[in-house]
């Protein structure tokens, strides 16, 4: 997918959009849920069924707000500077907390957490690298990566082995299959973003030379 100019499709002037709007409230709720989610996940080293269920519920609610806040902001013309900054921070805070928490509990290898978080941090840095030249729209692969990644982490957070101890082996196979797909998508879409960022920057420099 080719790069597009750095413009936000805002339905109304940003200075006319109230800071306290539905989209920003959902983003704020997601940020507030992160520490409570992490505390519930780590309670008694993740061995308490009730607290793990609470953690799974909080993760699900936070993930749902991620699904709707950006869409509401664009469709209703509620895009604000706060939302542009807070939304990706909230996303990475939630996913980072879940990954680190699962690794601390020994449920997920640390290398998985490093790969996924490394990709997210790297893409963020690339966005700053090319921001003067334009923005790179999310690809279908990137959206699929986010969906699979969220679902895979959610399956790890959900205490399936505590609920179904007799099926622990099958649960582990399902978890690892989902996470493996998420890791592949994470790496592939990350490399794709690098290629598109380099092309965008090169095209911008070529245009300046021709001007």
PyMOL commands that set and color helices and strands:
alter all, ss='L'
color gray80, all
select helices_A, chain A and resi 14-16+22-46+49-75+81-104+110-130+140-157+160-163+165-210
alter helices_A, ss='H'
color red, helices_A
deselect
rebuild
show_as cartoon
